[in-house]
Amino acid sequence: MKKTVLLFMSMAIFAACSNQTPDNETTTEVANLEEQSLIPVAVVNVDSILSQYTFAQESNEKLIKRQEDSRVKINSKARQLQNEMVDFQRKLENNAFLSRERAEQESRRLQQKEADLQQLDRQLSQDLMTEQQKLSIQLRDSINAAIKALNQDNKYHLVLSTNSLNDNILYSASEYDITDDVIKYLNANYKK
């Protein structure tokens, strides 16, 4: 940045001292300096990528479907268990069990079934979290690969991410936003 300012100042002093109108070469140098005055920084909006990147959309839909399927499975088993508990309670109140041992055995079976259901719920939730983490890593790696490919000319020295939840970037000029380029690259390279 200091070099750019010094170079700009030198050119201004040279132009003022020579008292001449700048020729095409000088105009080109000034235009190049103005172009170089952009900081080699870019901004990528992750929310936009997640909403427009085909892989992210499909992965999110699959994850939601899997979550819904898990909920349906748990709710179905919970209803079945609830019906069995109501039936057990009714039989207990009507002295339908032949012996106390038989009633205790049925109670233990229902308690074990309830514990198994809770374990299944925890396992399904853990599986969903693991899948979500796996997809997050794949998305991050895809975005990083896209940025690396788009930055083969080392135009950017720093690429910042922004999103609606954790936004530390309060403002950036539109010329620094490369989100659309990243999305186009990702979708063009996504293999179904």
ChimeraX attribute file (.defattr): number of C-alpha atoms within 10 A of each C-alpha:
attribute: neighborCount
match mode: 1-to-1
recipient: residues
	/A:1	10
	/A:2	7
	/A:3	8
	/A:4	13
	/A:5	12
	/A:6	11
	/A:7	14
	/A:8	17
	/A:9	12
	/A:10	12
	/A:11	15
	/A:12	13
	/A:13	12
	/A:14	12
	/A:15	14
	/A:16	12
	/A:17	9
	/A:18	10
	/A:19	9
	/A:20	9
	/A:21	10
	/A:22	13
	/A:23	8
	/A:24	9
	/A:25	9
	/A:26	13
	/A:27	12
	/A:28	12
	/A:29	13
	/A:30	17
	/A:31	12
	/A:32	11
	/A:33	15
	/A:34	12
	/A:35	10
	/A:36	12
	/A:37	13
	/A:38	11
	/A:39	13
	/A:40	13
	/A:41	15
	/A:42	21
	/A:43	20
	/A:44	22
	/A:45	19
	/A:46	18
	/A:47	15
	/A:48	15
	/A:49	23
	/A:50	16
	/A:51	13
	/A:52	16
	/A:53	21
	/A:54	18
	/A:55	21
	/A:56	18
	/A:57	14
	/A:58	11
	/A:59	17
	/A:60	16
	/A:61	12
	/A:62	12
	/A:63	17
	/A:64	13
	/A:65	12
	/A:66	16
	/A:67	16
	/A:68	12
	/A:69	13
	/A:70	17
	/A:71	15
	/A:72	12
	/A:73	14
	/A:74	17
	/A:75	14
	/A:76	12
	/A:77	15
	/A:78	16
	/A:79	11
	/A:80	11
	/A:81	17
	/A:82	14
	/A:83	12
	/A:84	14
	/A:85	17
	/A:86	11
	/A:87	12
	/A:88	18
	/A:89	14
	/A:90	12
	/A:91	13
	/A:92	14
	/A:93	10
	/A:94	9
	/A:95	12
	/A:96	11
	/A:97	15
	/A:98	8
	/A:99	10
	/A:100	11
	/A:101	10
	/A:102	11
	/A:103	18
	/A:104	12
	/A:105	12
	/A:106	16
	/A:107	16
	/A:108	12
	/A:109	12
	/A:110	17
	/A:111	14
	/A:112	12
	/A:113	15
	/A:114	17
	/A:115	12
	/A:116	12
	/A:117	17
	/A:118	14
	/A:119	12
	/A:120	15
	/A:121	17
	/A:122	12
	/A:123	12
	/A:124	19
	/A:125	15
	/A:126	12
	/A:127	14
	/A:128	17
	/A:129	13
	/A:130	12
	/A:131	15
	/A:132	15
	/A:133	12
	/A:134	12
	/A:135	17
	/A:136	14
	/A:137	12
	/A:138	14
	/A:139	19
	/A:140	13
	/A:141	12
	/A:142	17
	/A:143	20
	/A:144	14
	/A:145	15
	/A:146	18
	/A:147	21
	/A:148	14
	/A:149	13
	/A:150	16
	/A:151	13
	/A:152	9
	/A:153	8
	/A:154	11
	/A:155	12
	/A:156	17
	/A:157	10
	/A:158	11
	/A:159	16
	/A:160	14
	/A:161	16
	/A:162	17
	/A:163	14
	/A:164	10
	/A:165	7
	/A:166	8
	/A:167	11
	/A:168	11
	/A:169	11
	/A:170	6
	/A:171	7
	/A:172	10
	/A:173	8
	/A:174	9
	/A:175	10
	/A:176	17
	/A:177	18
	/A:178	17
	/A:179	20
	/A:180	14
	/A:181	13
	/A:182	24
	/A:183	23
	/A:184	15
	/A:185	18
	/A:186	22
	/A:187	15
	/A:188	11
	/A:189	11
	/A:190	12
	/A:191	8
	/A:192	5
